[in-house]
């Protein structure tokens, strides 16, 4: 799914999605819940995926 589709499905601005992706902004709880719902998952699952990616990055450096 691209940023535009995720923004539409989560009712968030595409530029906000882009800033989240680039690490410029951190999501609010409401944004996190909206993004998770747009991805058809629980917020805890989404956070878990992010934690896994952060651990991989940490171990590769």
N, C-alpha and C positions, 0 to 999 in steps of 0.2 A: 504494500500500500504506500502511495506517495504522500508527501506532506499535505498536499491540497485535499486529498481524500480524507486523511486523518483529521485535518482541521474541520472539514465539513461534518464528518460523523461525530466529532466531539464538541462541535459548536465553539471552537476556538479559532483564533486567527492563524493563518498559515505562517506569518512571520514569527508568531509566538512559538509555534511548533518548531520552526527552524532554529530559533534561539535556544530552545530546550535541547534540541539535537546537538547543537554546537557547544553546549555547556555554558552559554552566556547567562541564562536564567535557570533557576530551580523551580520546579512546578509547585503550585499551591496544592493543598489537599484536594480542593474541588477540581483542579485541573487534572491531577493524577487520577481521580475517580472517573472523570469524563473520558480521559484517554483510555483507561482500562476498559470502560464500558464500550467504547468505540472499537476496541480490539477484541471484544467479547471474552474478556477475562476479568478476574478479580484483581483489585489493586495490589494485593499481597503477591500475586503471581508476577505482576509486572515489576514490582520492586525486587522480587527474587531474581528475575532475569537481569536486571540492572546490577544487582549485587554480584551475580556470577560474572558478568562482563568486567566489572571493576576488579574482581579477584584475578581474572585472567590477565588483565592489563598490568596489574601490580606484579604478578609472577613473571611477566615477560620483561620487566625492567630491572 
